[in-house]
Amino acid sequence: MFPPKIWREFPQRYRLEASQCQKCNKIAFPPRLVCPGCGGRKFNAMKLARQGRLVHFTIIHTPPAGFEDQSPYAVGIVE
């Protein structure tokens, strides 16, 4: 991964920053350019709560190319 891309992704990954659509109030994480709910393009930045409920998780034992040195790792859905 290129250093400029890493720095651009820090806010969402490490501070849990999301975007909230000004039109329909849908929250998108990671932030998007187009709202998945209504197609709007105007967003407000927001910080997500630091606590949540783990809805589902899985352990990845066979990672995609380029991530072999990081397996096994967990991926989860938090509400």
C-alpha positions in Angstrom: 0.0 0.0 0.0 1.3 3.4 -0.9 2.0 5.9 2.0 -0.5 8.6 0.8 -3.3 6.0 0.7 -2.5 4.8 4.2 -2.7 8.4 5.6 -6.0 9.0 3.9 -7.5 5.8 5.4 -6.3 6.5 9.0 -9.3 8.5 10.1 -11.9 5.8 9.2 -9.8 2.9 10.4 -8.4 4.2 13.7 -10.8 6.9 14.8 -14.0 5.2 13.4 -15.1 8.1 11.3 -18.1 7.6 9.1 -20.3 9.8 6.9 -24.0 10.6 7.4 -26.0 11.5 4.3 -27.6 15.0 4.6 -30.6 13.9 2.5 -31.7 10.5 4.2 -29.4 10.4 7.3 -28.0 7.0 6.4 -24.6 6.4 8.0 -21.9 4.9 5.8 -18.7 3.3 7.0 -16.2 3.6 5.5 -17.2 7.0 4.1 -18.5 7.0 0.6 -18.9 9.5 -2.2 -22.4 8.4 -3.1 -25.0 7.5 -0.4 -26.0 3.8 -0.7 -29.5 4.7 0.5 -30.7 7.6 -1.7 -27.8 8.4 -4.1 -27.1 11.7 -2.4 -23.6 13.3 -2.5 -23.6 15.6 0.5 -22.4 14.1 3.8 -21.5 15.2 7.3 -18.5 13.6 8.9 -19.3 11.8 12.2 -17.4 9.8 14.8 -18.9 6.4 15.6 -19.3 5.1 19.1 -16.3 3.3 20.6 -18.5 0.4 21.8 -21.0 -1.7 20.0 -22.5 -5.2 19.8 -20.7 -7.9 17.8 -23.3 -9.3 15.5 -21.2 -11.8 13.6 -17.6 -12.7 13.0 -15.4 -15.1 11.1 -11.7 -16.1 11.2 -9.9 -15.8 7.8 -7.3 -18.7 7.5 -6.8 -18.4 3.8 -6.2 -14.7 3.0 -6.2 -13.0 -0.4 -2.9 -12.4 -2.2 -0.6 -9.9 -0.4 -2.0 -10.7 3.1 -0.6 -14.1 3.6 1.7 -12.9 6.4 -1.3 -11.6 8.4 -3.4 -14.8 8.7 -5.3 -15.9 10.6 -7.2 -12.7 11.3 -10.8 -11.9 12.4 -13.4 -9.9 10.5 -16.6 -8.9 12.2 -19.8 -6.9 11.9 -20.5 -4.5 14.7 -23.9 -2.9 15.3 
